[in-house]
């Protein structure tokens, strides 16, 4: 199989890994002896054979894998043609595409061929060739494979801008259902801990990310959000990705029902609220089945459930309270906060000019003591029946990992 064929096979196989956002916080210092750059806005301009513009050369080092995860098309028991890049081959391919301005970064992941250490070594060799032979200093995202040795993660952290470990499931019990060969704490959480230590040393300036396969193990949104909150608070996770489970052929789960993409969207909305709107896990409104409502977004659900705290006076409400109002985001809240220091806001047009979605916000706000809408006009019995508040915390999130 030639290099172009490998790129087609291994590039297509990498599409299920979505931990590939590429925002870099700072540019590296300019140096005429190097090529490549990191822009704070992210990486762009990679073109696939069908004409789509993507951010990175996202490719598997190999689609060979010794693991047998039930949902994965690359599982060991599948009978199909396997292929692998040699480190020099992949580095040279990337540089050829880079010099043609087809792409500006690389996202390197892989199946587990022979062993984690063997495969990680080859991935790191690829980055070493890029950094030291070709003097490439642009964006590089390196996947840390399950049970990756600490010394290899440390080497990878010196070469990459971002690393990631796919948790796949939110807790050990759920992981056993889809990937029984993996130990949640030893194989997945421990590499996250090692990466966290590298970040504390000033490496990996773009942080680390992870990914959940939503619905594959029957987990609830409550489980996913509890673990997500824990990752942000305790592991300094830069970003958590949610990938709705879609059955693929030749796997034990090929006949399973696909997860609605709207569920993935709701999880991202809840994730956004926790990251930028000061929401806690306890603020998430869950149905009786411990999932987010598909009928109403999490922010509106919170506002309707806590309707007794509204309407809020826009001219005096604390900043964090403004962020609880549907239709007011962080940018609009900051503009309101600054503007009201000098002048009282008196009209919806003023709010609209600040970026407020007034149609959503009206029932939840006061302007100079005057109500702008009525919450009860948008509430229905069906919506109220959606809400419950059980968010019990699993014990494993509080237990330290003890390695022998």
Secondary structure, DSSP 8 states (H G I E B T S, - for coil): --HHHHHHHHHHHGGG--------SS-----TT-B----TT----EE-TTS-EESSEEEESBS--S---TT-TT-TT--S---B--HHHHHHHHHHHHHTTS-SEEEEE----S-HHHHHHHHHHHHHIIIIIS-B-SEEEEE--TT--HHHHHHHHTT-SEEE---BSSSHHHHHHH-TT--IIIIIIHHHHHHHHHHHTT--TT-EEEEEEETTT---HHHHHHHHHHHHHHS--SEEEEEE----TTSTTTTS----HHHHHHHHHHHHHHHHS---GGG--B-TTS---SSS-HHHHHHHHTGGG--EETTTS-HHHHTTSTT--HHHHHHHHHHTTTS----HHHHHHTT--HHHHGGGEEETTEE-S-GGGT--HHHHHT-B------GGGGS-----
